Amino acid sequence: MKTTRKRYSAEFKAKVAMEAIRGDLTLAELAAKHGVHHTMIGAWKRQAMDGM
């Protein structure tokens, strides 16, 4: 059975990354809130920080 990978829009990634940068919630809490693995959020956060 073949499944397709889930794709996230740039807007969604930016929104989640900004929440991570803000630091109100931990990466684990953000992952549970948005249904995304915490390592992905960490990668998006790093990309956002490098782009600033």
PyMOL commands that place a pseudoatom at each C-alpha (Angstrom):
pseudoatom trace, name=CA, resn=MET, resi=1, chain=A, elem=C, hetatm=0, pos=[0.000, 0.000, 0.000]
pseudoatom trace, name=CA, resn=LYS, resi=2, chain=A, elem=C, hetatm=0, pos=[1.483, 3.287, -1.102]
pseudoatom trace, name=CA, resn=THR, resi=3, chain=A, elem=C, hetatm=0, pos=[0.754, 6.466, 0.808]
pseudoatom trace, name=CA, resn=THR, resi=4, chain=A, elem=C, hetatm=0, pos=[1.701, 9.985, -0.136]
pseudoatom trace, name=CA, resn=ARG, resi=5, chain=A, elem=C, hetatm=0, pos=[3.748, 12.200, 2.122]
pseudoatom trace, name=CA, resn=LYS, resi=6, chain=A, elem=C, hetatm=0, pos=[1.968, 15.003, 3.868]
pseudoatom trace, name=CA, resn=ARG, resi=7, chain=A, elem=C, hetatm=0, pos=[2.923, 18.429, 2.559]
pseudoatom trace, name=CA, resn=TYR, resi=8, chain=A, elem=C, hetatm=0, pos=[2.728, 21.580, 4.628]
pseudoatom trace, name=CA, resn=SER, resi=9, chain=A, elem=C, hetatm=0, pos=[2.271, 25.035, 3.135]
pseudoatom trace, name=CA, resn=ALA, resi=10, chain=A, elem=C, hetatm=0, pos=[4.859, 27.728, 3.638]
pseudoatom trace, name=CA, resn=GLU, resi=11, chain=A, elem=C, hetatm=0, pos=[2.314, 29.768, 5.586]
pseudoatom trace, name=CA, resn=PHE, resi=12, chain=A, elem=C, hetatm=0, pos=[1.686, 26.893, 8.014]
pseudoatom trace, name=CA, resn=LYS, resi=13, chain=A, elem=C, hetatm=0, pos=[5.431, 26.311, 8.491]
pseudoatom trace, name=CA, resn=ALA, resi=14, chain=A, elem=C, hetatm=0, pos=[6.021, 30.017, 9.124]
pseudoatom trace, name=CA, resn=LYS, resi=15, chain=A, elem=C, hetatm=0, pos=[3.157, 30.208, 11.612]
pseudoatom trace, name=CA, resn=VAL, resi=16, chain=A, elem=C, hetatm=0, pos=[4.400, 27.195, 13.584]
pseudoatom trace, name=CA, resn=ALA, resi=17, chain=A, elem=C, hetatm=0, pos=[8.019, 28.389, 13.431]
pseudoatom trace, name=CA, resn=MET, resi=18, chain=A, elem=C, hetatm=0, pos=[7.041, 31.797, 14.800]
pseudoatom trace, name=CA, resn=GLU, resi=19, chain=A, elem=C, hetatm=0, pos=[5.170, 30.127, 17.658]
pseudoatom trace, name=CA, resn=ALA, resi=20, chain=A, elem=C, hetatm=0, pos=[8.317, 28.093, 18.396]
pseudoatom trace, name=CA, resn=ILE, resi=21, chain=A, elem=C, hetatm=0, pos=[10.533, 31.183, 18.292]
pseudoatom trace, name=CA, resn=ARG, resi=22, chain=A, elem=C, hetatm=0, pos=[8.132, 33.030, 20.600]
pseudoatom trace, name=CA, resn=GLY, resi=23, chain=A, elem=C, hetatm=0, pos=[8.698, 30.255, 23.140]
pseudoatom trace, name=CA, resn=ASP, resi=24, chain=A, elem=C, hetatm=0, pos=[5.317, 30.271, 24.871]
pseudoatom trace, name=CA, resn=LEU, resi=25, chain=A, elem=C, hetatm=0, pos=[4.989, 26.494, 24.363]
pseudoatom trace, name=CA, resn=THR, resi=26, chain=A, elem=C, hetatm=0, pos=[7.604, 23.750, 24.170]
pseudoatom trace, name=CA, resn=LEU, resi=27, chain=A, elem=C, hetatm=0, pos=[8.295, 21.980, 20.877]
pseudoatom trace, name=CA, resn=ALA, resi=28, chain=A, elem=C, hetatm=0, pos=[6.482, 18.909, 22.209]
pseudoatom trace, name=CA, resn=GLU, resi=29, chain=A, elem=C, hetatm=0, pos=[3.418, 20.985, 23.088]
pseudoatom trace, name=CA, resn=LEU, resi=30, chain=A, elem=C, hetatm=0, pos=[3.444, 22.648, 19.668]
pseudoatom trace, name=CA, resn=ALA, resi=31, chain=A, elem=C, hetatm=0, pos=[3.796, 19.237, 18.014]
pseudoatom trace, name=CA, resn=ALA, resi=32, chain=A, elem=C, hetatm=0, pos=[0.742, 17.933, 19.843]
pseudoatom trace, name=CA, resn=LYS, resi=33, chain=A, elem=C, hetatm=0, pos=[-1.223, 21.102, 19.081]
pseudoatom trace, name=CA, resn=HIS, resi=34, chain=A, elem=C, hetatm=0, pos=[-0.520, 21.050, 15.329]
pseudoatom trace, name=CA, resn=GLY, resi=35, chain=A, elem=C, hetatm=0, pos=[-0.101, 17.308, 14.741]
pseudoatom trace, name=CA, resn=VAL, resi=36, chain=A, elem=C, hetatm=0, pos=[3.487, 17.612, 13.493]
pseudoatom trace, name=CA, resn=HIS, resi=37, chain=A, elem=C, hetatm=0, pos=[6.614, 15.828, 14.757]
pseudoatom trace, name=CA, resn=HIS, resi=38, chain=A, elem=C, hetatm=0, pos=[8.721, 17.975, 17.082]
pseudoatom trace, name=CA, resn=THR, resi=39, chain=A, elem=C, hetatm=0, pos=[11.888, 17.535, 14.994]
pseudoatom trace, name=CA, resn=MET, resi=40, chain=A, elem=C, hetatm=0, pos=[10.113, 19.079, 11.999]
pseudoatom trace, name=CA, resn=ILE, resi=41, chain=A, elem=C, hetatm=0, pos=[9.177, 22.098, 14.087]
pseudoatom trace, name=CA, resn=GLY, resi=42, chain=A, elem=C, hetatm=0, pos=[12.801, 22.409, 15.220]
pseudoatom trace, name=CA, resn=ALA, resi=43, chain=A, elem=C, hetatm=0, pos=[13.983, 22.313, 11.606]
pseudoatom trace, name=CA, resn=TRP, resi=44, chain=A, elem=C, hetatm=0, pos=[11.432, 24.944, 10.553]
pseudoatom trace, name=CA, resn=LYS, resi=45, chain=A, elem=C, hetatm=0, pos=[12.518, 27.110, 13.502]
pseudoatom trace, name=CA, resn=ARG, resi=46, chain=A, elem=C, hetatm=0, pos=[16.184, 26.838, 12.483]
pseudoatom trace, name=CA, resn=GLN, resi=47, chain=A, elem=C, hetatm=0, pos=[15.322, 27.721, 8.859]
pseudoatom trace, name=CA, resn=ALA, resi=48, chain=A, elem=C, hetatm=0, pos=[13.380, 30.758, 10.026]
pseudoatom trace, name=CA, resn=MET, resi=49, chain=A, elem=C, hetatm=0, pos=[16.199, 31.909, 12.292]
pseudoatom trace, name=CA, resn=ASP, resi=50, chain=A, elem=C, hetatm=0, pos=[18.764, 31.504, 9.487]
pseudoatom trace, name=CA, resn=GLY, resi=51, chain=A, elem=C, hetatm=0, pos=[16.547, 33.484, 7.127]
pseudoatom trace, name=CA, resn=MET, resi=52, chain=A, elem=C, hetatm=0, pos=[16.233, 36.451, 9.462]
for i in range(1, 52): cmd.bond("trace and resi %d" % i, "trace and resi %d" % (i + 1))
show_as sticks, trace
zoom trace
